[in-house]
Amino acid sequence: MQLFNHYSLKLLNTFQIPSVAMHYVPCYTVQEIETFCTTIKIAKTGLHILGGGSNTLFVGDYPGYVLHVRLTGIEVIKETSHTILVKAAAGVSWHELVLYCVTRNYGGIENLSFIPGTVGGAIVQNIGAYGVELKEVIDRVEAIELATGKKRIFQSSACAFGYRTSIFNTIARHAYVITAAVLALHKEAKFRITYGAIQDSLAQRGIQQLSFQAISDTIIAIRKQKLPDPAVLGNAGSFFKNPVLPIAHYQSLKRKYPELVAYDTQQEGCIKISAASLITLAGFKGIRKRQVGVYPLHALILVNYGGATGKEIVKLATQIKQKVEKLFHVRLLPEVQIVGEKTML
Protein backbone atom coordinates (compact mmCIF):
# COMPACT_ATOMS: atom_id res chain seq x y z
CA MET A 1 0.00 0.00 0.00
CA GLN A 2 1.37 3.39 -1.02
CA LEU A 3 0.86 6.52 1.06
CA PHE A 4 1.68 10.08 -0.03
CA ASN A 5 1.62 13.12 2.25
CA HIS A 6 0.54 16.61 1.17
CA TYR A 7 -0.67 15.36 -2.21
CA SER A 8 -2.24 17.68 -4.81
CA LEU A 9 -5.77 16.73 -5.87
CA LYS A 10 -6.15 19.30 -8.65
CA LEU A 11 -5.76 16.74 -11.42
CA LEU A 12 -8.05 14.27 -9.62
CA ASN A 13 -11.25 16.34 -9.68
CA THR A 14 -13.08 17.51 -12.80
CA PHE A 15 -13.75 20.96 -11.31
CA GLN A 16 -9.95 21.38 -11.50
CA ILE A 17 -9.98 22.89 -8.02
CA PRO A 18 -6.61 23.17 -6.27
CA SER A 19 -6.72 21.15 -3.07
CA VAL A 20 -4.17 19.17 -1.09
CA ALA A 21 -4.79 15.95 0.81
CA MET A 22 -2.88 15.54 4.04
CA HIS A 23 -2.64 11.83 3.20
CA TYR A 24 -3.34 10.26 -0.20
CA VAL A 25 -3.63 6.48 -0.66
CA PRO A 26 -4.16 5.06 -4.18
CA CYS A 27 -5.44 1.48 -4.06
CA TYR A 28 -5.01 -0.71 -7.13
CA THR A 29 -6.04 -4.02 -5.55
CA VAL A 30 -8.65 -5.24 -3.09
CA GLN A 31 -5.80 -6.39 -0.85
CA GLU A 32 -4.49 -2.83 -0.62
CA ILE A 33 -7.91 -1.62 0.50
CA GLU A 34 -8.03 -4.40 3.10
CA THR A 35 -4.59 -3.37 4.32
CA PHE A 36 -5.68 0.26 4.57
CA CYS A 37 -8.73 -0.68 6.64
CA THR A 38 -6.73 -2.79 9.08
CA THR A 39 -3.70 -0.52 9.51
CA ILE A 40 -4.90 3.09 9.26
CA LYS A 41 -6.86 4.63 12.11
CA ILE A 42 -9.08 7.22 10.47
CA ALA A 43 -11.53 7.97 13.28
CA LYS A 44 -9.75 11.15 14.34
CA THR A 45 -8.48 12.35 10.97
CA GLY A 46 -11.35 11.65 8.58
CA LEU A 47 -11.63 9.86 5.26
CA HIS A 48 -12.79 10.76 1.77
CA ILE A 49 -13.22 7.97 -0.80
CA LEU A 50 -12.37 9.20 -4.29
CA GLY A 51 -13.31 7.65 -7.61
CA GLY A 52 -13.20 9.70 -10.81
CA GLY A 53 -13.59 13.02 -9.00
CA SER A 54 -16.42 13.94 -11.37
CA ASN A 55 -19.01 14.54 -8.65
CA THR A 56 -16.75 16.18 -6.07
CA LEU A 57 -16.11 19.78 -5.07
CA PHE A 58 -13.20 20.32 -2.71
CA VAL A 59 -13.55 23.38 -0.49
CA GLY A 60 -10.04 23.95 0.79
CA ASP A 61 -7.43 21.33 1.61
CA TYR A 62 -8.45 17.95 3.01
CA PRO A 63 -6.97 17.29 6.49
CA GLY A 64 -7.45 13.51 6.55
CA TYR A 65 -6.96 10.50 4.28
CA VAL A 66 -8.10 10.42 0.65
CA LEU A 67 -8.47 6.80 -0.45
CA HIS A 68 -8.44 6.67 -4.25
CA VAL A 69 -10.08 3.54 -5.66
CA ARG A 70 -8.08 2.53 -8.78
CA LEU A 71 -9.33 -1.07 -9.21
CA THR A 72 -9.74 -2.16 -12.85
CA GLY A 73 -11.17 -5.06 -14.83
CA ILE A 74 -14.39 -6.10 -16.62
CA GLU A 75 -15.57 -9.67 -17.13
CA VAL A 76 -18.67 -11.63 -18.10
CA ILE A 77 -19.45 -14.03 -15.27
CA LYS A 78 -22.62 -15.60 -16.68
CA GLU A 79 -24.32 -15.57 -20.06
CA THR A 80 -27.46 -17.15 -21.47
CA SER A 81 -29.24 -16.65 -24.77
CA HIS A 82 -31.14 -13.69 -23.31
CA THR A 83 -29.21 -12.30 -20.32
CA ILE A 84 -25.66 -11.46 -19.21
CA LEU A 85 -24.07 -10.80 -15.85
CA VAL A 86 -21.15 -8.39 -16.22
CA LYS A 87 -18.79 -7.69 -13.34
CA ALA A 88 -16.84 -4.44 -13.31
CA ALA A 89 -14.28 -3.20 -10.79
CA ALA A 90 -15.10 0.01 -8.97
CA GLY A 91 -12.25 1.99 -10.52
CA VAL A 92 -13.30 1.29 -14.11
CA SER A 93 -14.41 4.36 -16.06
CA TRP A 94 -18.20 4.23 -16.26
CA HIS A 95 -18.22 5.13 -19.95
CA GLU A 96 -15.61 2.44 -20.63
CA LEU A 97 -18.05 -0.08 -19.16
CA VAL A 98 -20.91 1.26 -21.29
CA LEU A 99 -18.82 0.95 -24.45
CA TYR A 100 -17.73 -2.57 -23.46
CA CYS A 101 -21.40 -3.56 -23.21
CA VAL A 102 -22.91 -1.83 -26.25
CA THR A 103 -20.18 -3.10 -28.60
CA ARG A 104 -21.10 -6.64 -27.49
CA ASN A 105 -24.82 -5.97 -27.88
CA TYR A 106 -25.51 -6.08 -24.15
CA GLY A 107 -28.46 -3.80 -23.34
CA GLY A 108 -29.57 -1.90 -20.27
CA ILE A 109 -27.08 0.94 -19.78
CA GLU A 110 -26.86 2.50 -23.25
CA ASN A 111 -28.94 5.48 -22.04
CA LEU A 112 -26.24 6.15 -19.44
CA SER A 113 -23.55 6.71 -22.05
CA PHE A 114 -20.87 9.37 -21.65
CA ILE A 115 -21.48 10.00 -17.95
CA PRO A 116 -18.12 10.80 -16.35
CA GLY A 117 -16.78 9.05 -13.27
CA THR A 118 -16.17 5.47 -12.21
CA VAL A 119 -18.32 2.41 -11.63
CA GLY A 120 -17.99 2.83 -7.86
CA GLY A 121 -19.10 6.45 -7.98
CA ALA A 122 -21.99 5.55 -10.27
CA ILE A 123 -23.28 3.10 -7.68
CA VAL A 124 -22.90 5.51 -4.76
CA GLN A 125 -24.94 8.13 -6.59
CA ASN A 126 -27.31 5.79 -8.48
CA ILE A 127 -26.66 7.70 -11.68
CA GLY A 128 -29.49 8.27 -14.09
CA ALA A 129 -30.16 9.87 -17.46
CA TYR A 130 -32.76 9.84 -20.22
CA GLY A 131 -35.31 7.78 -18.31
CA VAL A 132 -32.94 5.11 -16.95
CA GLU A 133 -31.36 4.70 -13.50
CA LEU A 134 -28.46 2.42 -12.64
CA LYS A 135 -30.49 0.66 -9.92
CA GLU A 136 -32.54 -1.01 -12.66
CA VAL A 137 -29.60 -3.19 -13.72
CA ILE A 138 -27.62 -3.72 -10.50
CA ASP A 139 -27.57 -7.36 -9.42
CA ARG A 140 -25.16 -6.96 -6.50
CA VAL A 141 -22.40 -4.77 -5.13
CA GLU A 142 -19.13 -5.95 -3.60
CA ALA A 143 -17.48 -3.85 -0.90
CA ILE A 144 -14.95 -3.81 1.94
CA GLU A 145 -16.12 -2.81 5.41
CA LEU A 146 -13.85 -0.01 6.62
CA ALA A 147 -14.07 -0.92 10.29
CA THR A 148 -12.94 -4.53 9.79
CA GLY A 149 -11.41 -4.89 6.32
CA LYS A 150 -13.86 -7.73 5.60
CA LYS A 151 -15.63 -8.31 2.30
CA ARG A 152 -19.37 -7.67 2.06
CA ILE A 153 -21.87 -8.38 -0.69
CA PHE A 154 -25.00 -6.23 -1.05
CA GLN A 155 -27.85 -7.46 -3.19
CA SER A 156 -29.53 -4.67 -5.11
CA SER A 157 -32.48 -4.63 -2.72
CA ALA A 158 -30.11 -3.94 0.20
CA CYS A 159 -28.55 -0.86 -1.44
CA ALA A 160 -31.53 1.44 -0.72
CA PHE A 161 -31.31 3.06 -4.14
CA GLY A 162 -33.24 6.30 -4.58
CA TYR A 163 -32.99 9.45 -6.67
CA ARG A 164 -29.21 10.02 -6.76
CA THR A 165 -28.84 8.17 -3.47
CA SER A 166 -27.90 4.78 -2.09
CA ILE A 167 -26.96 3.31 1.26
CA PHE A 168 -23.36 4.27 0.41
CA ASN A 169 -23.99 8.03 0.53
CA THR A 170 -26.64 8.06 3.23
CA ILE A 171 -26.85 5.83 6.32
CA ALA A 172 -23.68 3.85 5.49
CA ARG A 173 -21.64 6.73 4.13
CA HIS A 174 -17.94 6.01 4.63
CA ALA A 175 -18.73 2.65 6.20
CA TYR A 176 -17.74 0.71 3.08
CA VAL A 177 -15.43 0.96 0.10
CA ILE A 178 -17.12 -0.35 -3.05
CA THR A 179 -14.80 -2.70 -4.96
CA ALA A 180 -17.01 -4.05 -7.77
CA ALA A 181 -20.52 -4.34 -9.15
CA VAL A 182 -22.37 -7.03 -11.05
CA LEU A 183 -24.84 -5.77 -13.65
CA ALA A 184 -27.73 -7.83 -15.04
CA LEU A 185 -28.05 -6.89 -18.71
CA HIS A 186 -30.04 -8.27 -21.64
CA LYS A 187 -29.80 -9.06 -25.33
CA GLU A 188 -33.44 -8.42 -26.21
CA ALA A 189 -34.34 -5.51 -28.50
CA LYS A 190 -35.84 -3.43 -25.69
CA PHE A 191 -35.08 0.28 -25.95
CA ARG A 192 -35.90 3.37 -23.88
CA ILE A 193 -36.32 6.36 -26.18
CA THR A 194 -39.29 8.18 -24.65
CA TYR A 195 -37.25 11.31 -23.96
CA GLY A 196 -37.89 13.82 -26.71
CA ALA A 197 -34.22 14.69 -27.07
CA ILE A 198 -33.42 11.08 -28.02
CA GLN A 199 -36.21 10.83 -30.56
CA ASP A 200 -35.32 14.19 -32.12
CA SER A 201 -31.65 13.30 -32.37
CA LEU A 202 -32.37 9.87 -33.84
CA ALA A 203 -34.51 11.53 -36.50
CA GLN A 204 -31.88 14.18 -37.24
CA ARG A 205 -29.24 11.48 -37.60
CA GLY A 206 -31.50 9.47 -39.91
CA ILE A 207 -31.43 6.39 -37.67
CA GLN A 208 -34.44 4.16 -38.27
CA GLN A 209 -33.02 0.79 -37.17
CA LEU A 210 -32.64 0.91 -33.40
CA SER A 211 -29.77 -0.80 -31.61
CA PHE A 212 -27.96 -0.39 -28.30
CA GLN A 213 -25.02 1.07 -30.20
CA ALA A 214 -27.20 3.54 -32.10
CA ILE A 215 -28.84 4.81 -28.93
CA SER A 216 -25.49 5.08 -27.18
CA ASP A 217 -23.99 7.01 -30.11
CA THR A 218 -27.01 9.32 -30.15
CA ILE A 219 -26.80 10.10 -26.45
CA ILE A 220 -23.05 10.71 -26.71
CA ALA A 221 -23.77 13.24 -29.47
CA ILE A 222 -26.46 14.95 -27.37
CA ARG A 223 -24.23 15.21 -24.32
CA LYS A 224 -21.25 16.47 -26.30
CA GLN A 225 -23.42 19.17 -27.82
CA LYS A 226 -24.79 20.62 -24.60
CA LEU A 227 -22.26 19.73 -21.89
CA PRO A 228 -18.78 21.24 -21.46
CA ASP A 229 -15.71 19.02 -21.58
CA PRO A 230 -14.20 19.00 -18.05
CA ALA A 231 -10.73 18.86 -19.59
CA VAL A 232 -11.42 22.25 -21.16
CA LEU A 233 -13.79 23.88 -18.67
CA GLY A 234 -13.79 22.63 -15.09
CA ASN A 235 -17.19 21.31 -13.98
CA ALA A 236 -18.88 18.37 -12.30
CA GLY A 237 -21.93 18.02 -14.51
CA SER A 238 -25.30 18.72 -12.93
CA PHE A 239 -24.68 20.65 -9.73
CA PHE A 240 -28.21 20.38 -8.29
CA LYS A 241 -30.77 17.60 -8.20
CA ASN A 242 -34.12 18.02 -9.92
CA PRO A 243 -36.59 18.75 -7.07
CA VAL A 244 -39.70 16.63 -6.60
CA LEU A 245 -42.80 18.69 -5.77
CA PRO A 246 -46.47 18.06 -4.97
CA ILE A 247 -48.49 18.36 -8.17
CA ALA A 248 -50.49 21.27 -6.73
CA HIS A 249 -47.28 23.25 -6.17
CA TYR A 250 -46.13 22.51 -9.70
CA GLN A 251 -49.48 23.52 -11.20
CA SER A 252 -49.34 26.82 -9.33
CA LEU A 253 -45.87 27.52 -10.70
CA LYS A 254 -46.82 26.39 -14.20
CA ARG A 255 -49.64 28.91 -14.38
CA LYS A 256 -47.20 31.71 -13.59
CA TYR A 257 -44.26 30.29 -15.57
CA PRO A 258 -45.59 28.36 -18.61
CA GLU A 259 -42.05 27.56 -19.76
CA LEU A 260 -41.34 25.53 -16.62
CA VAL A 261 -40.21 21.98 -17.50
CA ALA A 262 -41.29 18.91 -15.53
CA TYR A 263 -40.90 15.13 -15.74
CA ASP A 264 -42.98 12.18 -14.62
CA THR A 265 -42.00 10.50 -11.37
CA GLN A 266 -43.04 7.25 -9.73
CA GLN A 267 -44.08 9.08 -6.57
CA GLU A 268 -47.86 9.34 -6.40
CA GLY A 269 -49.11 12.91 -6.23
CA CYS A 270 -45.69 14.35 -7.09
CA ILE A 271 -43.81 15.54 -10.15
CA LYS A 272 -40.13 16.17 -10.84
CA ILE A 273 -39.24 19.73 -11.84
CA SER A 274 -36.30 20.67 -14.03
CA ALA A 275 -33.80 22.45 -11.80
CA ALA A 276 -32.24 23.89 -14.95
CA SER A 277 -35.49 25.62 -15.89
CA LEU A 278 -35.82 27.07 -12.36
CA ILE A 279 -32.25 28.39 -12.51
CA THR A 280 -32.90 29.84 -15.97
CA LEU A 281 -36.10 31.55 -14.82
CA ALA A 282 -34.18 32.96 -11.85
CA GLY A 283 -31.82 34.67 -14.29
CA PHE A 284 -28.61 32.71 -13.70
CA LYS A 285 -28.13 30.88 -17.00
CA GLY A 286 -24.91 32.09 -18.62
CA ILE A 287 -23.98 34.36 -15.73
CA ARG A 288 -20.28 34.77 -14.96
CA LYS A 289 -18.69 36.14 -11.82
CA ARG A 290 -14.93 36.38 -12.29
CA GLN A 291 -13.59 32.80 -12.46
CA VAL A 292 -16.93 31.01 -11.88
CA GLY A 293 -20.20 30.91 -13.76
CA VAL A 294 -23.23 29.02 -15.02
CA TYR A 295 -22.70 27.33 -18.37
CA PRO A 296 -24.54 29.22 -21.14
CA LEU A 297 -25.88 26.03 -22.77
CA HIS A 298 -27.05 24.26 -19.60
CA ALA A 299 -28.11 26.08 -16.45
CA LEU A 300 -27.49 23.09 -14.16
CA ILE A 301 -23.76 23.19 -14.75
CA LEU A 302 -21.52 25.46 -12.69
CA VAL A 303 -18.12 25.98 -14.25
CA ASN A 304 -14.60 26.96 -13.31
CA TYR A 305 -13.30 29.32 -15.99
CA GLY A 306 -9.81 28.93 -14.57
CA GLY A 307 -8.29 29.64 -11.20
CA ALA A 308 -11.50 29.38 -9.18
CA THR A 309 -11.59 28.07 -5.62
CA GLY A 310 -14.11 25.71 -4.13
CA LYS A 311 -15.40 28.54 -1.91
CA GLU A 312 -16.15 30.70 -4.96
CA ILE A 313 -18.19 27.94 -6.56
CA VAL A 314 -20.07 27.32 -3.31
CA LYS A 315 -20.79 31.05 -3.04
CA LEU A 316 -22.39 31.11 -6.50
CA ALA A 317 -24.33 27.90 -5.79
CA THR A 318 -25.63 29.43 -2.56
CA GLN A 319 -26.82 32.55 -4.39
CA ILE A 320 -28.66 30.38 -6.91
CA LYS A 321 -30.26 28.29 -4.20
CA GLN A 322 -31.43 31.33 -2.24
CA LYS A 323 -32.91 33.07 -5.30
CA VAL A 324 -34.75 29.94 -6.47
CA GLU A 325 -36.19 29.38 -3.00
CA LYS A 326 -37.30 33.01 -2.76
CA LEU A 327 -38.97 33.06 -6.17
CA PHE A 328 -40.49 29.59 -6.38
CA HIS A 329 -40.52 28.28 -2.79
CA VAL A 330 -38.47 25.33 -4.02
CA ARG A 331 -35.32 24.18 -2.23
CA LEU A 332 -32.52 22.97 -4.47
CA LEU A 333 -30.24 20.25 -3.10
CA PRO A 334 -26.72 19.71 -4.42
CA GLU A 335 -26.02 16.61 -6.48
CA VAL A 336 -22.30 17.30 -6.24
CA GLN A 337 -20.56 16.06 -3.10
CA ILE A 338 -19.05 19.04 -1.32
CA VAL A 339 -15.94 18.07 0.63
CA GLY A 340 -14.61 20.50 3.20
CA GLU A 341 -16.01 23.11 5.54
CA LYS A 342 -19.73 23.25 6.22
CA THR A 343 -21.69 25.40 3.81
CA MET A 344 -25.21 26.70 3.44
CA LEU A 345 -25.80 24.02 0.81
C-alpha positions in Angstrom: 0.0 0.0 0.0 1.4 3.4 -1.0 0.9 6.5 1.1 1.7 10.1 0.0 1.6 13.1 2.3 0.5 16.6 1.2 -0.7 15.4 -2.2 -2.2 17.7 -4.8 -5.8 16.7 -5.9 -6.1 19.3 -8.6 -5.8 16.7 -11.4 -8.0 14.3 -9.6 -11.3 16.3 -9.7 -13.1 17.5 -12.8 -13.7 21.0 -11.3 -10.0 21.4 -11.5 -10.0 22.9 -8.0 -6.6 23.2 -6.3 -6.7 21.1 -3.1 -4.2 19.2 -1.1 -4.8 16.0 0.8 -2.9 15.5 4.0 -2.6 11.8 3.2 -3.3 10.3 -0.2 -3.6 6.5 -0.7 -4.2 5.1 -4.2 -5.4 1.5 -4.1 -5.0 -0.7 -7.1 -6.0 -4.0 -5.6 -8.6 -5.2 -3.1 -5.8 -6.4 -0.9 -4.5 -2.8 -0.6 -7.9 -1.6 0.5 -8.0 -4.4 3.1 -4.6 -3.4 4.3 -5.7 0.3 4.6 -8.7 -0.7 6.6 -6.7 -2.8 9.1 -3.7 -0.5 9.5 -4.9 3.1 9.3 -6.9 4.6 12.1 -9.1 7.2 10.5 -11.5 8.0 13.3 -9.7 11.2 14.3 -8.5 12.4 11.0 -11.3 11.6 8.6 -11.6 9.9 5.3 -12.8 10.8 1.8 -13.2 8.0 -0.8 -12.4 9.2 -4.3 -13.3 7.7 -7.6 -13.2 9.7 -10.8 -13.6 13.0 -9.0 -16.4 13.9 -11.4 -19.0 14.5 -8.7 -16.7 16.2 -6.1 -16.1 19.8 -5.1 -13.2 20.3 -2.7 -13.5 23.4 -0.5 -10.0 24.0 0.8 -7.4 21.3 1.6 -8.5 17.9 3.0 -7.0 17.3 6.5 -7.5 13.5 6.6 -7.0 10.5 4.3 -8.1 10.4 0.7 -8.5 6.8 -0.5 -8.4 6.7 -4.2 -10.1 3.5 -5.7 -8.1 2.5 -8.8 -9.3 -1.1 -9.2 -9.7 -2.2 -12.9 -11.2 -5.1 -14.8 -14.4 -6.1 -16.6 -15.6 -9.7 -17.1 -18.7 -11.6 -18.1 -19.4 -14.0 -15.3 -22.6 -15.6 -16.7 -24.3 -15.6 -20.1 -27.5 -17.1 -21.5 -29.2 -16.7 -24.8 -31.1 -13.7 -23.3 -29.2 -12.3 -20.3 -25.7 -11.5 -19.2 -24.1 -10.8 -15.8 -21.1 -8.4 -16.2 -18.8 -7.7 -13.3 -16.8 -4.4 -13.3 -14.3 -3.2 -10.8 -15.1 0.0 -9.0 -12.3 2.0 -10.5 -13.3 1.3 -14.1 -14.4 4.4 -16.1 -18.2 4.2 -16.3 -18.2 5.1 -19.9 -15.6 2.4 -20.6 -18.0 -0.1 -19.2 -20.9 1.3 -21.3 -18.8 1.0 -24.5 -17.7 -2.6 -23.5 -21.4 -3.6 -23.2 -22.9 -1.8 -26.2 -20.2 -3.1 -28.6 -21.1 -6.6 -27.5 -24.8 -6.0 -27.9 -25.5 -6.1 -24.1 -28.5 -3.8 -23.3 -29.6 -1.9 -20.3 -27.1 0.9 -19.8 -26.9 2.5 -23.2 -28.9 5.5 -22.0 -26.2 6.1 -19.4 -23.5 6.7 -22.1 -20.9 9.4 -21.6 -21.5 10.0 -17.9 -18.1 10.8 -16.3 -16.8 9.0 -13.3 -16.2 5.5 -12.2 -18.3 2.4 -11.6 -18.0 2.8 -7.9 -19.1 6.4 -8.0 -22.0 5.5 -10.3 -23.3 3.1 -7.7 -22.9 5.5 -4.8 -24.9 8.1 -6.6 -27.3 5.8 -8.5 -26.7 7.7 -11.7 -29.5 8.3 -14.1 -30.2 9.9 -17.5 -32.8 9.8 -20.2 -35.3 7.8 -18.3 -32.9 5.1 -16.9 -31.4 4.7 -13.5 -28.5 2.4 -12.6 -30.5 0.7 -9.9 -32.5 -1.0 -12.7 -29.6 -3.2 -13.7 -27.6 -3.7 -10.5 -27.6 -7.4 -9.4 -25.2 -7.0 -6.5 -22.4 -4.8 -5.1 -19.1 -5.9 -3.6 -17.5 -3.8 -0.9 -15.0 -3.8 1.9 -16.1 -2.8 5.4 -13.9 0.0 6.6 -14.1 -0.9 10.3 -12.9 -4.5 9.8 -11.4 -4.9 6.3 -13.9 -7.7 5.6 -15.6 -8.3 2.3 -19.4 -7.7 2.1 -21.9 -8.4 -0.7 -25.0 -6.2 -1.0 -27.9 -7.5 -3.2 -29.5 -4.7 -5.1 -32.5 -4.6 -2.7 -30.1 -3.9 0.2 -28.6 -0.9 -1.4 -31.5 1.4 -0.7 -31.3 3.1 -4.1 -33.2 6.3 -4.6 -33.0 9.4 -6.7 -29.2 10.0 -6.8 -28.8 8.2 -3.5 -27.9 4.8 -2.1 -27.0 3.3 1.3 -23.4 4.3 0.4 -24.0 8.0 0.5 -26.6 8.1 3.2 -26.9 5.8 6.3 -23.7 3.9 5.5 -21.6 6.7 4.1 -17.9 6.0 4.6 -18.7 2.7 6.2 -17.7 0.7 3.1 -15.4 1.0 0.1 -17.1 -0.3 -3.1 -14.8 -2.7 -5.0 -17.0 -4.1 -7.8 -20.5 -4.3 -9.1 -22.4 -7.0 -11.1 -24.8 -5.8 -13.7 -27.7 -7.8 -15.0 -28.0 -6.9 -18.7 -30.0 -8.3 -21.6 -29.8 -9.1 -25.3 -33.4 -8.4 -26.2 -34.3 -5.5 -28.5 -35.8 -3.4 -25.7 -35.1 0.3 -25.9 -35.9 3.4 -23.9 -36.3 6.4 -26.2 -39.3 8.2 -24.6 -37.2 11.3 -24.0 -37.9 13.8 -26.7 -34.2 14.7 -27.1 -33.4 11.1 -28.0 -36.2 10.8 -30.6 -35.3 14.2 -32.1 -31.6 13.3 -32.4 -32.4 9.9 -33.8 -34.5 11.5 -36.5 -31.9 14.2 -37.2 -29.2 11.5 -37.6 -31.5 9.5 -39.9 -31.4 6.4 -37.7 -34.4 4.2 -38.3 -33.0 0.8 -37.2 -32.6 0.9 -33.4 -29.8 -0.8 -31.6 -28.0 -0.4 -28.3 -25.0 1.1 -30.2 -27.2 3.5 -32.1 -28.8 4.8 -28.9 -25.5 5.1 -27.2 -24.0 7.0 -30.1 -27.0 9.3 -30.2 -26.8 10.1 -26.5 -23.1 10.7 -26.7 -23.8 13.2 -29.5 -26.5 15.0 -27.4 -24.2 15.2 -24.3 -21.3 16.5 -26.3 -23.4 19.2 -27.8 -24.8 20.6 -24.6 -22.3 19.7 -21.9 -18.8 21.2 -21.5 -15.7 19.0 -21.6 -14.2 19.0 -18.0 -10.7 18.9 -19.6 -11.4 22.3 -21.2 -13.8 23.9 -18.7 -13.8 22.6 -15.1 -17.2 21.3 -14.0 -18.9 18.4 -12.3 -21.9 18.0 -14.5 -25.3 18.7 -12.9 -24.7 20.6 -9.7 -28.2 20.4 -8.3 -30.8 17.6 -8.2 -34.1 18.0 -9.9 -36.6 18.7 -7.1 -39.7 16.6 -6.6 -42.8 18.7 -5.8 -46.5 18.1 -5.0 -48.5 18.4 -8.2 -50.5 21.3 -6.7 -47.3 23.3 -6.2 -46.1 22.5 -9.7 -49.5 23.5 -11.2 -49.3 26.8 -9.3 -45.9 27.5 -10.7 -46.8 26.4 -14.2 -49.6 28.9 -14.4 -47.2 31.7 -13.6 -44.3 30.3 -15.6 -45.6 28.4 -18.6 -42.1 27.6 -19.8 -41.3 25.5 -16.6 -40.2 22.0 -17.5 -41.3 18.9 -15.5 -40.9 15.1 -15.7 -43.0 12.2 -14.6 -42.0 10.5 -11.4 -43.0 7.3 -9.7 -44.1 9.1 -6.6 -47.9 9.3 -6.4 -49.1 12.9 -6.2 -45.7 14.4 -7.1 -43.8 15.5 -10.1 -40.1 16.2 -10.8 -39.2 19.7 -11.8 -36.3 20.7 -14.0 -33.8 22.4 -11.8 -32.2 23.9 -14.9 -35.5 25.6 -15.9 -35.8 27.1 -12.4 -32.2 28.4 -12.5 -32.9 29.8 -16.0 -36.1 31.6 -14.8 -34.2 33.0 -11.8 -31.8 34.7 -14.3 -28.6 32.7 -13.7 -28.1 30.9 -17.0 -24.9 32.1 -18.6 -24.0 34.4 -15.7 -20.3 34.8 -15.0 -18.7 36.1 -11.8 -14.9 36.4 -12.3 -13.6 32.8 -12.5 -16.9 31.0 -11.9 -20.2 30.9 -13.8 -23.2 29.0 -15.0 -22.7 27.3 -18.4 -24.5 29.2 -21.1 -25.9 26.0 -22.8 -27.0 24.3 -19.6 -28.1 26.1 -16.4 -27.5 23.1 -14.2 -23.8 23.2 -14.7 -21.5 25.5 -12.7 -18.1 26.0 -14.3 -14.6 27.0 -13.3 -13.3 29.3 -16.0 -9.8 28.9 -14.6 -8.3 29.6 -11.2 -11.5 29.4 -9.2 -11.6 28.1 -5.6 -14.1 25.7 -4.1 -15.4 28.5 -1.9 -16.1 30.7 -5.0 -18.2 27.9 -6.6 -20.1 27.3 -3.3 -20.8 31.0 -3.0 -22.4 31.1 -6.5 -24.3 27.9 -5.8 -25.6 29.4 -2.6 -26.8 32.5 -4.4 -28.7 30.4 -6.9 -30.3 28.3 -4.2 -31.4 31.3 -2.2 -32.9 33.1 -5.3 -34.7 29.9 -6.5 -36.2 29.4 -3.0 -37.3 33.0 -2.8 -39.0 33.1 -6.2 -40.5 29.6 -6.4 -40.5 28.3 -2.8 -38.5 25.3 -4.0 -35.3 24.2 -2.2 -32.5 23.0 -4.5 -30.2 20.3 -3.1 -26.7 19.7 -4.4 -26.0 16.6 -6.5 -22.3 17.3 -6.2 -20.6 16.1 -3.1 -19.1 19.0 -1.3 -15.9 18.1 0.6 -14.6 20.5 3.2 -16.0 23.1 5.5 -19.7 23.3 6.2 -21.7 25.4 3.8 -25.2 26.7 3.4 -25.8 24.0 0.8 
